[in-house]
């Protein structure tokens, strides 16, 4: 009886260890994805700002 209990406890501990590691990996992946998304968003905003500035300069030169 005690052998079965020990085996069950070990199995449960291994389950929670694996579950915790998976959550940690998913959390890290989510953070990386969010950081990449923010970087892409920042680059797009900078590109839009450069285009606006270029158009404003061209408009001023035409006048």
N, C-alpha and C positions, 0 to 999 in steps of 0.2 A: 504493500500500500504506500509506503513512504517513497519508494522508487518512482511510482506513478506520479505522486505529488511533486517530487523534485523535477521530473521530466516536464510536467505541465508548467511549473514555474519557469523553468529555463525557456520553454517554447514561448510563453507569454512575454518574458523579458526580451527575447530575440525579436518577437513581433513588434514590440514598442520601440526597440532600438531601430529597426528597419523603417518603421513608420516615421519616427523622428528624423532620420536621415533623409527620407524622401521629402518630408515637409521642408527641411532645411534647403535641399537642392531646389525645390520649386520656388521657395522664397528668394533664393539667390538669383534664379533665372528671371523671376518677376522684376527684381531690382535692376538687373542688367537690361532687360527689355525696356523698362521705364526710362533708364538713363539714355539708352540709344534713341528712344522716341523724343526725349527732350532735346537731345543734340540735333536730331534731324529737324525738329521744329525751329530751333534757334537758327540753324543754317538757312532754312527757308525764309524766315523773317528777315535775316540779313540780306539775302538775295533780293527780296521784295523792296527793301529799303534802298539798296543800290540802284535798282531799276527806277524807283521813284526819283532818286536824286539825279540820275542820268536824264530822265525825261524832263525834269525841271531845268536842268542845265541846257538841254536842247531847246526847250521852249524859250528860255531867256536869250539864247543866242539868236533865235529866229526873230525875235522882236527888235 
